[in-house]
């Protein structure tokens, strides 16, 4: 049995997240569309066997990825370039495979990961543009320097209960944030997060809190107060997933490559 690691990119708008779900689409017997479901269907078609993939982690409905990873096992010896080319011919246009390689049988796409790197993209201008894709439009001015001051308080290992979805069965609440930084490039603001793990809705809640601080002209230290309160009701709203992208899954150190 061979184990292979694949790197996947996708636009998440049309999908109910990355993870396969038992739910059905309204008024039909078909299951809801997911990234995992589409990828497994394409790999199974090529290998002529039922293939199960293990993703590095789940992304929510509407969230995108430039470097999602997953592994799968097969008895076949695969030619990576030909296999990737064939997969991309089968997959929908909003999903593509960036790379594939054989890995050790002890490798695990989720458990072997050291960190995840996400980016939230904001278009910061008074009017929308037809060229804006996969970002959130904020029309009032944003101060990147104040955003970075606020973000400095979440670096390191903390209890992120204040930014975790209330109704979730996952008991995890501790994360180690290696990097949290905002920068401006023209009309766009990019907010990068690198951590060993992220809780459900955590990034979207943190960004929503940053925007609340800006909108209400609060001091950046308010983010520290909300973090330490461990009270979700004090945080800003959980904003839209459209600006959130999984950039890379890191398997070496926080500066390492994903594949």
C-alpha positions in Angstrom: 0.0 0.0 0.0 1.3 3.4 -1.0 0.5 6.7 0.7 0.3 10.0 -1.3 0.1 13.6 -0.2 -1.8 16.0 -2.4 -2.0 19.8 -2.3 -5.3 21.3 -3.2 -6.6 24.8 -4.0 -10.2 25.8 -4.2 -12.7 28.6 -4.2 -15.1 27.7 -1.4 -18.2 29.7 -2.4 -20.1 26.8 -3.9 -19.3 24.3 -1.2 -20.5 23.4 2.3 -16.9 23.3 3.5 -14.0 21.0 2.9 -15.3 18.0 5.0 -17.7 15.4 3.6 -21.1 15.6 5.2 -24.1 13.2 5.4 -26.6 16.0 4.8 -28.7 16.0 1.6 -29.3 19.0 -0.7 -32.8 20.5 -0.5 -35.4 18.6 -2.6 -32.9 16.0 -3.8 -31.3 12.8 -2.7 -27.8 14.2 -3.5 -25.4 14.9 -0.6 -24.2 18.5 -0.2 -21.2 19.5 -2.2 -17.9 19.5 -0.3 -14.3 19.7 -1.4 -13.4 16.3 0.0 -16.4 14.7 -1.8 -15.3 16.1 -5.1 -11.6 15.2 -4.7 -12.4 11.6 -3.5 -14.8 11.1 -6.5 -12.1 12.2 -8.9 -9.3 10.0 -7.3 -11.7 7.0 -7.1 -12.5 7.4 -10.8 -8.9 7.4 -11.8 -7.8 4.5 -9.5 -11.0 2.5 -10.2 -11.2 1.9 -6.4 -13.0 3.7 -3.6 -10.5 6.1 -2.1 -10.8 7.9 1.3 -8.8 11.0 1.9 -7.6 12.5 5.2 -7.5 16.3 5.1 -5.1 18.4 7.2 -8.2 20.0 8.7 -11.6 21.4 7.8 -12.4 24.7 6.3 -15.9 26.1 6.7 -18.5 26.8 4.1 -17.3 29.6 1.8 -13.7 29.5 2.9 -11.0 29.2 0.2 -7.6 27.5 0.0 -4.4 27.9 -1.9 -2.6 25.1 0.0 -4.9 22.6 1.6 -3.4 19.2 2.0 -4.7 15.6 2.2 -3.3 12.1 2.1 -4.7 8.9 0.7 -3.6 5.3 0.4 -3.7 3.1 -2.8 -2.0 -0.1 -4.0 -1.2 1.7 -7.3 2.2 3.2 -8.1 1.3 6.7 -9.3 3.1 8.9 -11.8 2.6 12.3 -10.0 2.6 14.6 -13.1 0.2 12.4 -15.1 -2.1 11.8 -12.2 -2.3 15.5 -11.3 -3.1 16.4 -14.9 -5.8 13.7 -15.1 -7.3 14.8 -11.7 -7.5 18.4 -12.9 -9.3 17.3 -16.0 -12.0 15.6 -13.8 -12.4 18.2 -11.0 -14.7 21.2 -11.2 -13.1 24.5 -12.3 -13.1 25.9 -8.8 -11.0 23.0 -7.4 -7.5 22.1 -8.6 -4.6 19.9 -7.5 -1.3 21.8 -7.2 1.0 18.8 -6.5 1.2 15.2 -5.4 4.0 13.1 -3.9 4.6 9.8 -2.2 5.1 10.0 1.5 6.1 7.6 4.3 3.3 5.4 5.6 3.6 7.0 9.0 2.9 10.5 7.6 -0.6 11.9 8.5 -1.9 15.0 6.7 -3.6 16.2 9.9 -1.4 14.8 12.8 1.9 15.5 11.1 1.1 19.2 10.5 3.1 21.7 12.7 1.2 24.8 11.8 -1.5 26.3 9.5 -1.2 29.7 7.7 -4.4 31.6 6.9 -5.0 35.0 5.4 -8.0 37.3 5.6 -8.3 39.8 2.7 -10.2 43.1 3.0 -10.9 45.6 0.2 -10.7 48.9 2.0 -12.3 51.6 -0.2 -15.6 53.5 -0.6 -16.9 51.5 -3.6 -16.9 47.9 -4.7 -15.0 46.8 -7.8 -16.1 44.3 -10.3 -12.5 42.9 -9.9 -13.0 42.2 -6.2 -13.0 38.4 -5.8 -13.0 36.5 -2.5 -12.5 39.4 -0.2 -14.6 41.5 2.2 -15.4 45.1 1.3 -15.1 47.6 4.2 -15.9 51.2 3.2 -14.7 53.1 6.3 -10.9 53.8 6.7 -8.9 51.1 8.5 -5.7 51.9 10.5 -3.3 49.0 9.9 -0.9 50.3 12.6 -3.6 50.1 15.2 -4.7 46.7 13.9 -1.2 45.4 14.4 -1.0 46.8 17.9 -4.2 44.9 18.7 -3.0 41.7 17.1 0.2 41.7 19.1 -1.8 40.7 22.1 -2.9 37.4 20.7 0.6 36.1 19.8 1.8 33.2 21.9 -0.2 30.5 23.7 -3.6 31.5 24.9 -7.1 30.3 25.8 -9.1 31.5 22.8 -12.6 30.8 24.2 -13.6 34.4 23.5 -13.2 33.8 19.8 -14.6 30.3 19.6 -18.0 29.4 18.3 -20.3 28.8 21.3 -22.1 25.7 20.1 -19.4 23.3 19.2 -18.6 19.8 20.5 -14.8 20.3 20.2 -13.5 21.0 23.7 -10.2 22.5 22.5 -9.5 26.1 23.5 -5.7 26.5 23.6 -3.8 27.7 20.6 -0.3 28.9 20.0 -0.2 31.8 17.6 3.2 32.2 16.0 2.3 35.2 13.7 -0.6 37.7 13.5 0.1 40.6 11.3 -1.8 43.1 9.0 -0.4 45.0 6.1 -1.8 47.2 3.3 -1.1 46.9 -0.4 -3.0 49.6 -2.2 -6.7 49.3 -1.5 -6.3 45.8 0.1 -5.5 44.9 3.6 -4.1 41.4 4.3 -4.2 39.9 7.8 -2.0 36.8 8.2 -2.3 34.3 10.9 0.1 31.3 11.6 -0.7 29.0 14.5 -0.4 25.4 15.6 -4.2 25.1 15.4 -7.3 27.3 15.0 -10.6 26.9 16.7 -14.0 26.9 14.9 -14.7 30.5 13.6 -11.6 31.8 15.5 -10.0 33.9 12.7 -13.3 35.3 11.5 -14.2 36.3 15.1 -10.8 37.9 15.7 -11.1 39.9 12.5 -14.6 40.9 13.4 -13.3 42.2 16.7 -10.6 44.1 15.0 -13.2 45.8 12.8 -15.4 46.5 15.9 -12.4 48.2 17.6 -11.8 50.3 14.5 -15.5 51.2 13.9 -16.1 52.2 17.5 -12.6 53.9 17.9 -11.7 51.7 20.8 -8.2 51.3 22.1 -6.2 48.3 20.6 -5.8 46.9 24.2 -9.5 46.0 24.1 -8.6 42.9 22.1 -6.4 41.8 25.0 -9.2 42.4 27.5 -11.6 40.4 25.3 -9.1 37.5 25.0 -8.5 37.4 28.7 -12.2 37.5 29.5 -12.9 34.2 27.9 -16.3 35.5 27.1 -17.6 35.2 23.5 -20.3 37.8 24.0 -17.6 40.5 24.4 -16.0 39.8 21.0 -17.1 41.4 17.7 -19.3 39.6 15.2 -18.1 36.5 13.3 -17.6 38.0 9.8 -18.2 36.6 6.4 -16.0 33.7 5.3 -15.5 35.2 1.8 -12.2 36.8 2.7 -10.6 33.8 4.4 -8.1 31.6 2.7 -5.9 28.7 3.9 -2.6 29.6 2.4 -0.4 26.7 3.5 -0.2 23.7 5.8 3.3 23.6 7.4 5.0 20.2 8.1 8.5 21.3 9.0 8.9 24.5 11.0 6.9 27.7 10.7 9.0 28.8 7.7 8.9 25.4 6.0 7.2 24.4 2.8 4.0 22.4 2.7 5.0 20.0 -0.1 
